[in-house]
Amino acid sequence: MEKRNNNISLKIITIVVAVLLWSYVMSEVNPVIKKEFRNITVNYLNVQSLERQGIVIMSPESAKVNVEITGKKKEVDKVLAQNIYAEVDLTGYSEGQVRVPITVKLLNSTADVTVSKITPQEVLFTLEKTISKQITVSPEIIGELPEKYVLGDVFTEPETIIIRGPRSWVNEVDKAIATVDVTNKTKDFIETVPIKLINNEGEEVLGVEKEPSFVRVNVPILQTKELPIELVISGDAPENISITNILINPSTVIVKGYDELKDLTKIETKPVDIDKLLENNSIEVELDLPDGVELLDPTIKVIVSYTLEETIEKSFEYRVSEMEIINAPLGLKIDNESLNDTVRITIRGLDQYIANVTKEDLTPTINLIDLDEGIHQVRPIWPTIENITISKVEPETLSINLIQN
């Protein structure tokens, strides 16, 4: 039992001696130790030299480094994070991806403390040249116009701008747009709006300078009107030819304009030569639009189709006795010689109409109203038949002798 107690006492004495020896070494000998500082900010030097070359830093925006120092314990313990200065010198670098070594300095520290390790040892930079590019501004219209109003040719002032920035950002720009709202607008207007840069996916491109950054958007607001089309023919068709069943497709067009539309009731075609019509059964025609008037759909084609038909003539002869006498004066009559006088009428029209006309259909009338005894020149009155014209009457007047009954 006594021997066991002696062993415990010996162990305690050994530990005490070891602690005393360690304390002595730490306080008197001052051993060399290592210490690590993490996430020290790396300073970028001579960024201005890049800017003078028109080069910008794309990445990284900032860099961090871990620094290990070595030295006497007493000196190492005095070093704080703010005593560690890390930097990269960007002098002389050009566009592209470049690796720049990190330099670390110890501020307010003795020579007994040194930098033993830097992690990482360099920064990978992406540097790009600043470029400029001219781009056309596209007006973007939002909102709805009232019924019977349409947009004219919208344009911007200026029509182009200069964009400037890192090469990749500038090349990403697909278009520049200036947005205006036309909701319930009925008159021309001008609006100054900011420009937005858009990539080919419809996303806004930021970080690119615009010169200018605002443009004036000129927005003409036009009225519309639907009008019938009227065919205009120059020249005369041969006597025996008629143009029938004329069909204009489309028969109406929608035009746009300002006050010019107010008094318009139709849109005429440009004159079509009759000879050209005689060569075909259909023809494309141009519209003769008044000044200041445009088609709502400028791509529309107007086609005129028709039938060419031959016209014929037909003649009938009538004696006065076959005519209808009206308003004969009381106590008077036409003498027999006059009753035997004849008149010949020639009518003209398409065969389909002429073929059905009979002599009875054209029986003329002689009006004797207010005539007294004696010889009078009387013009027969001919009935009107649709689609038929009278081309000749011989003679045009008759000598009628009125005598006592």
C-alpha positions in Angstrom: 0.0 0.0 0.0 2.8 2.3 0.9 4.6 1.5 -2.5 1.4 2.4 -4.4 1.2 5.8 -2.7 4.8 6.5 -3.6 4.1 5.9 -7.3 1.2 8.4 -7.3 3.3 11.0 -5.6 6.0 10.5 -8.1 3.7 11.0 -11.1 2.3 14.2 -9.6 5.8 15.6 -9.0 6.7 14.7 -12.7 3.7 16.6 -14.1 4.4 19.7 -11.9 8.0 19.7 -13.1 6.9 19.4 -16.8 4.6 22.4 -16.4 7.2 24.4 -14.7 9.7 23.6 -17.5 7.2 24.5 -20.3 6.4 27.8 -18.6 10.0 28.5 -18.3 10.6 27.8 -22.0 7.6 29.9 -23.1 8.6 32.9 -21.0 12.4 32.7 -21.4 13.2 30.8 -24.6 10.3 32.4 -26.8 9.9 29.7 -29.5 9.1 30.1 -33.2 5.4 29.6 -34.1 3.0 29.9 -37.1 -0.3 31.7 -37.4 -2.9 31.9 -40.2 -5.1 34.9 -41.1 -8.0 34.2 -43.4 -10.0 36.3 -45.9 -7.6 39.2 -46.2 -8.8 41.7 -48.8 -6.5 42.0 -51.9 -5.9 45.5 -53.1 -5.9 46.2 -56.8 -3.1 48.5 -57.8 -2.8 50.6 -61.0 -6.3 50.1 -62.2 -6.0 53.5 -63.9 -3.4 52.0 -66.3 -6.0 49.6 -67.5 -8.5 52.3 -67.9 -6.1 54.4 -70.0 -6.0 51.4 -72.4 -9.8 51.2 -72.5 -9.7 48.0 -70.5 -12.1 47.1 -67.6 -12.0 44.4 -65.0 -14.9 42.0 -65.6 -14.0 39.6 -62.8 -13.4 39.3 -60.0 -14.8 42.4 -58.4 -12.8 41.6 -55.3 -10.4 39.0 -54.1 -9.5 37.4 -50.7 -6.4 35.6 -49.6 -5.3 33.4 -46.6 -1.9 34.4 -45.2 0.3 32.4 -42.9 3.0 34.1 -40.9 6.0 32.6 -39.0 8.1 34.1 -36.1 8.8 34.4 -32.5 5.7 33.9 -30.4 5.9 37.2 -28.7 6.1 39.0 -32.1 3.6 36.9 -33.8 1.1 37.6 -31.1 1.4 41.3 -31.8 0.3 40.9 -35.4 -3.3 41.7 -36.2 -5.3 41.3 -39.4 -5.1 45.0 -40.2 -1.3 44.6 -40.2 -1.4 42.4 -43.3 -1.6 44.1 -46.6 -2.2 42.1 -49.8 -2.0 43.5 -53.3 -1.9 42.8 -57.0 -0.3 45.1 -59.6 -2.3 45.4 -62.8 0.3 47.4 -64.7 1.0 46.2 -68.3 -1.8 43.6 -68.7 -4.0 43.5 -71.8 -7.4 42.0 -72.7 -8.1 38.4 -71.9 -7.8 36.1 -68.9 -4.6 36.8 -66.9 -3.1 35.5 -63.7 -1.6 38.2 -61.5 0.6 37.2 -58.5 -0.4 38.3 -55.0 2.1 40.2 -52.9 1.7 40.4 -49.1 3.4 42.8 -46.8 3.4 43.0 -43.0 2.9 46.5 -41.6 4.3 47.6 -38.3 6.0 44.3 -37.7 9.6 43.3 -36.9 11.9 41.3 -39.1 11.4 38.4 -36.8 7.9 37.8 -38.4 7.7 36.7 -42.0 5.1 35.6 -44.5 5.5 31.8 -44.9 2.5 31.0 -47.0 -0.1 32.7 -49.3 -3.2 30.9 -50.5 -4.0 31.4 -53.3 -0.8 32.8 -54.7 -2.4 34.6 -57.7 -5.7 36.1 -58.9 -7.3 35.0 -62.2 -8.6 38.2 -63.9 -10.9 38.5 -66.9 -10.1 41.8 -68.6 -12.0 43.2 -71.5 -11.6 46.1 -73.9 -14.2 48.9 -73.8 -15.8 49.3 -77.3 -18.4 51.6 -78.9 -21.1 50.7 -81.3 -23.8 52.5 -83.2 -27.2 51.0 -82.9 -30.6 51.9 -84.4 -33.4 52.8 -81.9 -36.6 50.8 -82.4 -39.9 52.3 -81.2 -41.9 49.9 -79.1 -45.7 50.6 -79.0 -47.9 49.5 -76.2 -51.6 50.1 -75.5 -54.6 50.2 -77.9 -55.8 53.0 -80.2 -59.5 53.8 -80.4 -61.5 52.2 -83.2 -60.9 53.6 -86.7 -57.5 55.0 -85.7 -54.1 53.5 -86.7 -50.5 54.3 -86.3 -48.6 56.1 -89.0 -44.8 55.7 -89.5 -43.4 56.0 -86.0 -39.8 57.3 -85.8 -37.3 58.5 -83.2 -35.1 61.5 -83.0 -32.2 60.6 -83.2 -32.7 57.4 -85.1 -29.4 55.9 -83.8 -27.4 56.1 -80.6 -23.9 55.1 -79.5 -23.5 52.4 -76.8 -20.3 51.9 -75.0 -19.0 49.3 -72.5 -17.1 46.0 -72.1 -16.9 44.1 -75.4 -19.0 41.1 -74.2 -21.7 43.3 -72.8 -21.9 45.5 -75.9 -22.0 42.5 -78.2 -24.8 41.1 -76.1 -27.1 44.0 -77.0 -29.6 42.9 -79.7 -31.6 46.1 -80.0 -32.3 49.4 -78.4 -36.0 50.2 -77.8 -37.9 53.3 -76.8 -41.4 52.5 -75.4 -44.5 54.7 -75.8 -48.1 54.1 -74.7 -50.8 55.0 -77.3 -53.8 54.1 -75.2 -56.8 56.3 -76.3 -54.6 58.6 -78.4 -56.4 60.2 -81.4 -53.9 62.9 -82.4 -50.2 63.0 -83.3 -47.9 63.3 -80.3 -44.2 63.4 -79.4 -42.9 61.9 -76.2 -39.3 61.8 -74.8 -38.6 58.4 -73.3 -35.6 56.5 -71.9 -33.8 53.9 -74.0 -33.7 50.3 -72.9 -31.0 47.9 -74.2 -32.3 44.3 -74.9 -30.5 41.0 -75.7 -31.9 38.4 -78.1 -33.8 36.7 -75.2 -35.7 39.9 -74.4 -33.7 40.6 -71.2 -32.4 44.0 -70.4 -28.6 44.5 -70.7 -27.3 46.6 -67.8 -23.9 48.2 -67.4 -23.7 49.6 -70.9 -23.5 53.4 -71.4 -26.0 55.0 -73.9 -25.4 58.3 -75.7 -27.9 59.8 -75.6 -29.9 57.9 -73.1 -33.3 59.5 -74.1 -34.9 60.0 -77.5 -38.0 61.8 -78.8 -40.5 59.4 -80.3 -42.8 60.9 -83.0 -46.1 59.1 -83.2 -48.5 59.9 -86.0 -52.1 58.9 -85.4 -54.2 58.4 -88.6 -57.9 57.9 -89.2 -59.2 55.0 -91.3 -62.1 54.7 -93.7 -63.6 51.9 -95.8 -64.4 53.0 -99.4 -65.7 51.3 -102.5 -63.4 50.9 -105.5 -64.5 52.3 -108.9 -63.0 51.1 -112.2 -61.9 53.8 -114.6 -61.5 52.9 -118.3 -59.7 55.0 -120.9 -60.8 54.7 -124.5 -63.9 53.3 -126.1 -64.7 49.7 -126.8 -65.5 48.7 -130.4 -69.2 49.3 -131.3 -70.0 45.6 -131.3 -68.2 44.8 -128.0 -69.5 45.4 -124.4 -67.8 44.8 -121.1 -70.2 43.2 -118.7 -70.4 41.4 -115.4 -67.6 43.6 -114.0 -66.4 42.3 -110.6 -63.8 44.1 -108.5 -62.1 42.0 -105.8 -61.9 43.3 -103.2 -64.8 45.7 -103.8 -63.7 48.0 -101.0 -60.4 49.0 -99.4 -59.5 50.6 -96.1 -57.5 53.7 -96.4 -55.7 55.9 -93.8 -55.0 59.6 -93.6 -55.9 62.8 -92.0 -58.5 65.4 -93.0 -58.1 64.2 -96.6 -60.5 61.3 -95.8 -63.4 63.5 -94.8 -64.9 64.1 -98.3 -63.8 60.9 -99.9 -66.6 58.7 -101.1 -64.7 56.2 -103.3 -61.3 55.2 -104.5 -60.8 55.1 -108.3 -58.5 52.9 -110.2 -55.8 54.4 -112.4 -57.2 54.5 -115.9 -57.1 51.1 -117.6 -56.7 51.2 -121.4 -59.7 49.6 -123.1 -57.3 47.6 -125.4 -55.8 45.9 -122.4 -59.2 44.9 -121.1 -60.1 43.4 -124.5 -57.0 41.1 -124.3 -58.0 39.4 -121.0 -60.9 38.4 -118.9 -59.3 39.7 -115.7 -56.6 42.2 -114.9 -54.7 43.5 -111.8 -55.3 47.3 -111.5 -53.6 50.0 -109.5 -55.5 52.4 -107.3 -55.3 56.2 -107.8 -54.9 57.3 -104.2 -55.2 61.0 -103.5 -52.3 62.9 -101.9 -52.0 62.1 -98.2 -54.1 58.9 -98.4 -52.5 55.5 -98.1 -53.8 51.9 -98.0 -54.0 50.4 -94.6 -52.6 47.2 -96.1 -50.1 48.3 -98.8 -49.7 44.7 -100.0 -53.3 44.3 -101.2 -53.9 43.4 -104.8 -57.0 44.6 -106.7 -58.2 42.2 -109.4 -61.0 43.2 -111.9 -62.7 40.3 -113.7 -65.4 40.8 -116.4 -67.1 39.4 -119.5 -66.6 40.6 -123.0 -69.9 40.3 -125.0 -70.7 41.2 -128.5 -73.6 43.7 -129.1 -76.0 43.4 -132.0 -78.6 45.6 -133.6 -82.3 44.9 -134.5 -84.7 47.0 -136.5 -88.5 47.4 -136.6 -90.7 49.4 -138.9 -94.0 51.0 -137.8 -96.8 52.7 -139.8 -98.6 55.5 -138.0 -101.7 53.4 -138.0 -99.8 50.8 -135.8 -98.9 53.4 -133.3 -100.8 54.4 -130.2 -102.5 57.8 -130.7 -103.3 59.7 -127.5 -105.0 63.1 -126.8 -106.5 63.4 -130.2 -108.4 66.8 -130.5 -112.2 66.6 -130.5 -113.6 66.5 -134.0 -110.2 65.9 -135.7 -108.5 62.9 -137.1 -105.3 61.9 -138.9 -105.8 61.7 -142.6 -105.3 58.3 -144.4 -102.1 59.4 -146.1 -100.4 60.3 -142.8 -101.6 57.0 -141.4 -99.6 55.2 -144.0 -96.3 57.0 -143.2 -93.7 54.8 -141.7 -90.8 55.1 -139.2 -87.9 52.7 -138.7 -86.2 52.2 -135.3 -82.9 50.4 -134.7 -82.1 49.1 -131.2 -78.8 48.0 -129.9 -77.8 45.6 -127.0 -76.3 42.3 -126.0 -77.7 39.3 -127.9 -79.1 37.9 -124.7 -81.4 41.0 -124.4 -82.0 41.8 -128.0 -83.2 38.3 -128.9 -86.2 38.6 -126.6 -87.4 42.0 -127.9 -90.5 41.9 -130.1 -92.1 44.6 -132.3 -94.9 45.0 -129.8 -92.5 45.8 -127.0 -91.4 48.9 -128.9 -94.8 50.2 -130.1 -94.4 54.0 -130.0 -96.9 56.6 -128.9 -98.0 59.8 -130.7 -99.3 62.6 -128.5 -101.7 65.0 -130.3 -102.4 67.2 -127.3 -103.2 70.9 -128.0 -102.9 70.4 -131.8 -105.4 71.9 -134.2 -106.4 71.2 -137.8 -103.5 71.2 -140.2 -100.1 69.6 -140.7 -97.8 69.1 -137.7 -94.3 67.7 -137.1 -94.7 65.1 -134.3 -91.9 63.0 -132.6 -92.9 59.5 -131.7 -92.4 58.5 -128.1 -90.6 55.2 -127.7 -90.8 53.0 -124.6 -87.7 52.3 -122.5 -86.5 48.7 -122.3 -83.8 47.8 -119.7 -80.4 46.9 -121.2 -81.5 48.2 -124.7 -80.5 51.4 -126.3 -82.0 53.1 -129.4 -79.2 53.6 -131.9 -81.2 55.2 -134.8 -84.8 56.4 -135.6 -85.6 57.3 -139.3 -87.2 59.7 -139.6 -87.1 61.2 -136.2 -90.3 63.2 -136.8 -93.5 62.5 -138.7 -95.8 64.9 -140.7 -99.2 64.4 -139.3 -102.2 66.0 -141.1 -105.2 66.6 -138.9 -108.5 66.9 -140.7 -112.2 67.2 -139.7 -114.0 63.9 -139.0 
